[in-house]
Amino acid sequence: MVFENVEALAAEHADLERQLADPAIHSDQNRARALGRRYAELTPIVETHRAWLTTQDDIATARELARNL
């Protein structure tokens, strides 16, 4: 499934975020820049996936509410 790949990217994004929060990483500017670039590449994908998940939850809630009317 396509979303398995997105979940792997989300995990990578979270790992990059942790690494970028470590002050020691910034002692190597090339490494910090590379991590920052990858983080920036993944951010729109992760944000879109999160929005999609939220929308799916909202749809499920709306369907349940509609059944109870």
Residue pairs with C-beta under 8 A, 6 or more apart in sequence:
3 49
6 45
6 46
6 49
9 42
9 45
9 46
9 49
10 42
10 46
10 49
12 38
12 42
13 39
13 42
13 43
13 45
13 46
16 35
16 38
16 39
16 42
17 39
19 25
19 35
20 32
20 35
20 36
20 39
25 31
25 32
25 35
26 32
